[in-house]
């Protein structure tokens, strides 16, 4: 009996252990799947990779100036992926695994120096990306090979380049299409996105709980520590017109000043979904073009408008006032500032066909009191101004300018596109942070910055100013038109009419012009026999890809085109088409001519038929594309064009002569001439060409 029991027990445990082992093995097989990580080169740009989210491995040695990076934290898509990863601190020069997520384009990218990499600034770009540690997000399947716009795939690298994905499914790439909501419209997205097990869209900004019935937004948390610095504070009691230095005290920030008035609750901007809208070029199969827009981060709940005024049609501007809410001005002067803004609103003649006005109040952090579309008549606007409470804090003007540049002038907030964007900064004394970099980025985005400085620093106070000459570093131009100095808050009413006259003088709002909306661009296209029909269509696609990056209208950038062989033909002039779609259609319709190559005669023809008809306030840009040596001299015609103010870019393909390309190009010719061995590689010059045009534009003197 004992032997029988032992045998039964032994059999039972044997079966139990066998089942347990089998279950563990089955769990191991289904629990994790392996994914090989594709390796990318240092010069690979995010825009060349179709996948909207992927994990890749960067090689060592990408910390090099030749791998260009644009932006900080969020990067323009023609940045080097690995260069951006080093700049952001995700990896170092030894390389490593990274996670890349595509997001929508931004209105501006700030350059900075970080982790040994100098990134550059950019006014705007159609697509962005984020870089983070190369760990998979839960529920997301990642591709083991990457899809490129040139139909290339990365080869799998042998070695320890795999990670474990915590899913029981077979590793595969699945795409889905779904509509993506925005704060104001439904925009359908056709971008393939990895299938996930969560319904929450990836957002770049966390959204904390909000307080109902609030109409203000803020950037950083209110608890952020203020920048160390000195700022003056005045007695909040009424002092008549006395503004002498003896009535001011120098105070360290957070020195025990208590807020005297209630401040309305405010909330962070909601993060925008990580989607990427795509459009397809219908006349060249397989080419994907990214949309230039992006979802608004600011969700406001303005009260319904009671009445609408047409306004003053001779002053059609989109205007943002940055009002100083710092404690330094006191309650009485804050009330005077509100009265001034109310008087300006009345004098402007606010209305839907005239000026629109919004207000951002700044202290430690900026917040939108109301945007451009909240009020469309002066009466409602003035009533709203009267109800604005004082924020308190320091005078962080730089932070406020950065906020306005990124968040205020959006279509969702009432920005009208054709109206100039104007910011008027009200500052008591001097800012408590630096304004130069934020102002530069705002100017490059087309914002005209005015400064109204009240009670500027006296001689014995100038040692407390953080950034000397901050007004000249901030305003659109340093010729005095964009700056007003008022000796006292009690005389502020005297500049209402002078300020209104200046902001309504749209002909002098020169910062509305950016590198993308202020040029006459003439394409001079080689149609000789050596090009061939197929390659000629590739050249036209290259011309279209450049053109579509500009803001095209009869008052913005205009496009013209010439084709040449032995002879020349004007395909269309600058004043022929005034919309982007019409220009792109006209480029598509250009027929291949065929013949010889007289490039010199073509340059002379372009000077006479295109650029003599250019508008005086436009930059004249010639982009010449050729595939061979010219039968005639190019040097003299090019020199004449340069002397007449034409900025010439030369692009050579195959048998083009490099000495001729350099003679055609504007100095420095190395930055204005390009050469490629095949027509199919022309696309790689689109981004460098546009970046060079913008860099030259933004480096113009501001006097």
Buried (B, 14 or more C-beta within 10 A) or exposed (E): EEEEEEEEEEEEEEEEEEEEEEEEEEEEEEEBBEBBBBBBEBBBBBBBBBBBBBBBBBBEEBBBEEBBBBBBBBBBBBBBBBBBBBBBEBBBBEBBBBBBBBBBBBBBBBBBEBBEBEBBBBBBBBBBBBBBEBEBBEEBBBBBBBBBBEEEEBEBEEEEBEBEBEBEEEBEBEEEEEEBEBBBEEBEBBBBBBBBEEEEBBBBEEEEEBEEEBBBBBBEEBEEEBBEBBBBBBEBEEBEEEBEEEEBEEBEBEEEBEEEEEBBEBBBBBBBBBBBBBEEBEBBEEBEBBBBBBBBBBBBEBEEBEEEBEBBEEBBBBBBBBBBBBBBBBBBBBBBBBBBBBBBBBBBBBBBBBBBBBBBBBBBBBBBBBBBBBBBBBBBBBEBBEEBBBBBBBBBBBBBBBBBBBBBBBBBBBBBEEBBBBBBBBBBBBBBBBBBBBBBBBBBBBBBBBBBBBBBBEEEBEEBBBBEEBBBBBBBBBEEBBBBEBEBBBBBBEBBEEBBEBBBEBEBBBBBBBBBBBBBBBBBBBBBEBBBEEBBBBBBBBBBBBBBBBBBBEEBBBBBBBBBBBBBBBBBBBEBBBEBEBBBEBBBEBEBBBBBBBBBBBBBBBBEBBBEBBBEEBBBBBBBBBBBBBBBBBEEBBEEBBEEEBBBBBBBBBEBBEEBBBBBBBEEBEBBBBBBEEBEEBBBBBBEBBBBBBBBBBEEEBE
